Amino acid sequence: MTLRNLIKRAARYRGQLFAISVLALLSSVSMLAIPALAGMLLGDAITGSVMQGGVIAALLVGALLLTTVFTLASNVVTATSSARILADFRCEVFDHLSHLPLEFHDNSRQGDLIALATYEASRLSGFLTSTLANVPAMLATSLGATIALFLIDPMLAFVVPVLVPVFYLALKLLSLRLRKLAMRAREAEAEVYAVAESHLQMLMATKTFATEQEQAARYAEVVEESRRRALAAQHASAAIGPISGLIAGCAAIFIIAAAGTQLSGAQENPAELFAFLFYAALLTRPIGSLSSVYGQWQVAKGTLTRLEQVLQLPEESGYGESGMITEPRGAIAFENVRFSYPGRNGPIRDASLTIAPGEVLALIGENGCGKTTLLKLMLRLYDLESGRITFDGRDITTLDVRSLRRQVGYVPQRALLFNGTVRENLAFGYHGSEAPDFERALSLAQASAFVSALPDGLETVIGDNGVRLSGGQRQRIALARAIIADPPVLVFDEATSMWDLEGEAAFVESCRDALVGRTVLFITHRPASLALADRIVTVEGGECREIRPGPELAEILPIPVDDNSQYGISTGSK
Ligand SMILES: Nc1ncnc2c1ncn2[C@@H]1O[C@H](COP(=O)(O)OP(=O)(O)OP(=O)(O)O)[C@@H](O)[C@H]1O
């Protein structure tokens, strides 16, 4: 199964792999001439035939030159192809990972996936180009050397087949152990990536809790484990070459001894004796390499299995040509929606909710009741257990997910920014053909003042996750980004939770006009934002329930009734 997968995968690069094989073959063919010529040269030197010796020496230099040129060319093509294949593997793994459902990512370790897309992919490309493509040349050298030995002494015809099973058995025993060790080494290496990544992400917490020593100790622990496991695998792998070399060496001695009677006449023809010895020596090289190919194949098999495990996972459904949304209105309906995360019961049990185009709806409810989950379900980031969600009356499962998601400007609880300039971050979700209106979006998101105060304005680089900005500033950039995308539906998940009250009030004010005609869903408990809502819905016990203005709303809101009125919310108690 794995071999078939590898062949399928390698088929895409047959041109490059063929070129490597041919060059390596040519190199080994020219190399095969060397023992015969060297034998003749030595024989002539002993018998004193100087004239012929000059020609043979020239031929020998020619064979050496050819071998060097072909080996060089093969190495260059190997390096070029390996880099190409690695780049393709990386992109394929990355592309597949970004199309896998969120559920997969929720249950995976990022470090593990990064290891897969980087060093595991490089291992496989190396195996294909440096090892597999050289197998024909190794076989050709072994076969050529064996034939040459046969021609010199036919008695070997009986000796060589006897050696094959001995080789096979020794290799089988070694490689079984190697495969297990390589798998364990791979797991430990992935753990090193995972711990390093998590440590860097948690650096702020590490510093504020002053746990640098504990983190360093934890990292040293996984590094040590990885070192031990890698060493064990390398020892097993390193043993294969010398052990097979030893067997091959013993075999060469055995062959010489077995063919001793024939070679006793060597004094008359020393060229044959030398050629024979050189071919016997030449034979040990490809046999040693072929046996380490076997070991490397065991390691590559582990890598390939892991890659296939991920690459065979089905991508999110809904990526297709059909189900495009051409004239969005922004009507959304949840109909008896039920959804549970894997291994959990809930949080959404039977949620029904209808949102009209252009309506502004606030979702409230206690922590963990399922508000964010509802928004994610609307974006089809997870599949429902039962019920359905519609967009403009069409079941979202019949829509192209990209088309659906492009109708929605989603601002998550934690602003997701990357290490680029403010401008690049703002343009991240923009698909329009005209230049995006940065100024308007920044002004709506109350971000114009602070962005123009940044050292390079829009061109300021904001660091990983926008670390060089404050929490509220990050949220403003994330919000401006959603506005720039100009979608008919805007979804704000606690998007202003870090804003100062003044900024939030100004945002609400500017939204009154700017967001007219758009469907807006937002999760918030902040009165200023709630003031925007046409309706307020709470999520309770996995269901949605509308809250009418009145004492209930006053009870839910974490501020006095009088303060609510200041933001234009009617609690009905006056
Ligand atoms: N990826 C996940 N896998 C498993 N359970 C999850 C996942 N995401 C959320 N949950 C669980 O689902 C429940 C609802 O989470 P959700 O984020 O929707 O709550 P919320 O109402 O938005 O909460 P908050 O007000 O704290 O943001 C919680 O109990 C949470 O533990």
The ligand as a Tripos MOL2 file, in Angstrom:
@<TRIPOS>MOLECULE
LIG
   31    33     1     0     0
SMALL
NO_CHARGES

@<TRIPOS>ATOM
      1 N1        -13.2850   23.5250   19.5500 N.pl3     1 LIG1
      2 C1        -13.9920   23.1170   20.5960 C.ar      1 LIG1
      3 N2        -13.9680   21.8130   20.9420 N.ar      1 LIG1
      4 C2        -14.6950   21.3850   21.9990 C.ar      1 LIG1
      5 N3        -15.4930   22.1770   22.7370 N.ar      1 LIG1
      6 C3        -15.5420   23.4790   22.4340 C.ar      1 LIG1
      7 C4        -14.8080   24.0290   21.3580 C.ar      1 LIG1
      8 N4        -15.0550   25.3510   21.2730 N.ar      1 LIG1
      9 C5        -15.9140   25.6190   22.2760 C.ar      1 LIG1
     10 N5        -16.2030   24.5110   22.9730 N.ar      1 LIG1
     11 C6        -17.1340   24.4000   24.0930 C.3       1 LIG1
     12 O1        -18.4220   24.7660   23.6220 O.3       1 LIG1
     13 C7        -19.0820   25.5650   24.5400 C.3       1 LIG1
     14 C8        -19.5490   26.8600   23.8500 C.3       1 LIG1
     15 O2        -18.4250   27.6110   23.4980 O.3       1 LIG1
     16 P1        -18.5800   29.0380   22.7990 P.3       1 LIG1
     17 O3        -17.2260   29.5130   22.4710 O.co2     1 LIG1
     18 O4        -19.5660   28.9440   21.7220 O.co2     1 LIG1
     19 O5        -19.1860   29.8760   24.0070 O.3       1 LIG1
     20 P2        -19.5500   31.4170   24.1090 P.3       1 LIG1
     21 O6        -20.9920   31.4890   24.4720 O.co2     1 LIG1
     22 O7        -19.1230   32.1500   22.9010 O.co2     1 LIG1
     23 O8        -18.6540   31.8080   25.3670 O.3       1 LIG1
     24 P3        -17.9200   33.1910   25.7530 P.3       1 LIG1
     25 O9        -18.9780   34.1530   26.1910 O.co2     1 LIG1
     26 O10       -17.0700   32.7680   26.8900 O.co2     1 LIG1
     27 O11       -17.1520   33.6310   24.5820 O.co2     1 LIG1
     28 C9        -18.1430   25.7860   25.6990 C.3       1 LIG1
     29 O12       -18.5530   24.9420   26.7550 O.3       1 LIG1
     30 C10       -16.7930   25.3660   25.1940 C.3       1 LIG1
     31 O13       -16.0530   24.7320   26.2030 O.3       1 LIG1
@<TRIPOS>BOND
     1     1     2 1
     2     2     3 ar
     3     2     7 ar
     4     3     4 ar
     5     4     5 ar
     6     5     6 ar
     7     6     7 ar
     8     6    10 ar
     9     7     8 ar
    10     8     9 ar
    11     9    10 ar
    12    10    11 1
    13    11    12 1
    14    11    30 1
    15    12    13 1
    16    13    14 1
    17    13    28 1
    18    14    15 1
    19    15    16 1
    20    16    17 2
    21    16    18 1
    22    16    19 1
    23    19    20 1
    24    20    21 2
    25    20    22 1
    26    20    23 1
    27    23    24 1
    28    24    25 2
    29    24    26 1
    30    24    27 1
    31    28    29 1
    32    28    30 1
    33    30    31 1
@<TRIPOS>SUBSTRUCTURE
     1 LIG1         1 GROUP 0 **** ****
